[in-house]
């Protein structure tokens, strides 16, 4: 996938809804809260298609993703693709939509990256979701998307929520973030890759086929 493909996906893969999505993209670019990105010619980074069957809502683009403009074009993406049981061609196809909690890289924190800015999900998500009527499953990645979308249905913490993923099917499938920084969590919770990942792959395969 070339650097410009993400922007092409945003503009061309929404059939008769191009104008509405283009309006949202322009609104994002003109939003004063995104001024520093627009001034540096950094567009919102997401992958949207009106025919998408699976929606992935993660945290926010990392630094490498910001440089390439390709969603999940990093180690986290490699792990996520393996968890889904698909290849890059399918991951970056019209069947998969990627809409993070923040469409821009929020910057570096002491450990990892800064949290996504809340206003993106609050003000922009629902308008974009309405453009994708064929979504069969929304995969919530990490605590920000999980607690935002599941709200009071989430368990006491991320681990318990992910462990009880069946409670949120068929609409949502909460999973831990695939970041390499989560290696300690994954080591302490082998049930995730042994039990949860195979079920995720099974559902993804069924939807895509």
SULCOR-V513604 format. One record per pair of residues at least 12 apart in sequence whose C-alpha atoms are under 7 Angstrom apart, sorted by the first residue. I is the first residue (numbers start at 1). GAP is how many residues later the second one is. D is the distance in whole Angstrom. If there is no record, write none. Layout:
I_GAP_D, I_GAP_D
This chain:
3_65_5, 3_66_6, 3_67_6, 6_40_7, 6_41_6, 6_63_7, 6_64_6, 9_38_6, 9_39_6, 10_37_6, 10_38_6, 13_36_5, 13_37_7, 14_35_5, 14_36_5, 15_35_7, 29_14_7, 44_59_5, 44_60_6, 45_24_6, 45_26_6, 45_58_5, 45_59_6, 46_25_6, 46_52_5, 46_53_5, 46_57_6, 47_50_5, 47_51_5, 47_52_7, 48_49_5, 48_50_6, 49_45_6, 49_48_6, 49_83_7, 50_81_6, 50_82_5, 51_43_7, 51_44_7, 51_81_6, 51_83_6, 52_42_6, 52_43_4, 52_44_5, 52_45_6, 52_80_6, 52_82_6, 52_83_6, 53_42_5, 53_43_6, 53_81_5, 53_82_4, 53_83_5, 53_84_7, 54_41_6, 54_42_5, 54_43_6, 54_81_5, 54_82_6, 54_83_5, 54_84_6, 55_41_6, 55_42_5, 55_43_6, 55_80_6, 55_82_6, 55_83_5, 55_84_6, 56_41_6, 56_42_5, 56_43_6, 56_82_6, 56_83_5, 56_84_6, 57_41_6, 57_42_5, 57_43_5, 57_44_7, 57_82_6, 57_83_5, 57_84_6, 57_88_6, 58_42_5, 58_43_6, 58_82_6, 58_83_5, 58_84_7, 58_87_6, 59_41_5, 59_42_5, 59_43_7, 59_57_6, 59_82_7, 59_83_7, 59_85_6, 59_86_7, 60_40_5, 60_41_6, 60_42_5, 60_43_6, 60_44_6, 60_45_6, 60_56_6, 61_42_7, 61_43_6, 61_44_5, 62_43_5, 63_42_6, 66_39_6, 75_104_7, 75_105_7, 76_102_5, 76_103_5, 76_104_7, 79_99_6, 80_98_6, 83_114_6, 83_118_7, 84_116_6, 84_117_5, 84_120_7, 85_116_5, 101_15_6, 101_19_6, 101_20_5, 101_44_6, 102_14_5, 102_15_6, 102_18_6, 102_19_7, 136_35_7, 137_33_7, 137_34_5, 137_35_6, 138_33_6, 138_34_5, 138_35_6, 139_33_6, 139_34_5, 139_35_6, 140_32_7, 140_33_6, 140_34_5, 140_35_6, 141_33_6, 141_34_5, 141_35_6, 141_36_5, 142_33_6, 142_34_5, 142_35_5, 143_15_6, 146_28_6, 162_12_5, 162_13_5, 162_14_7
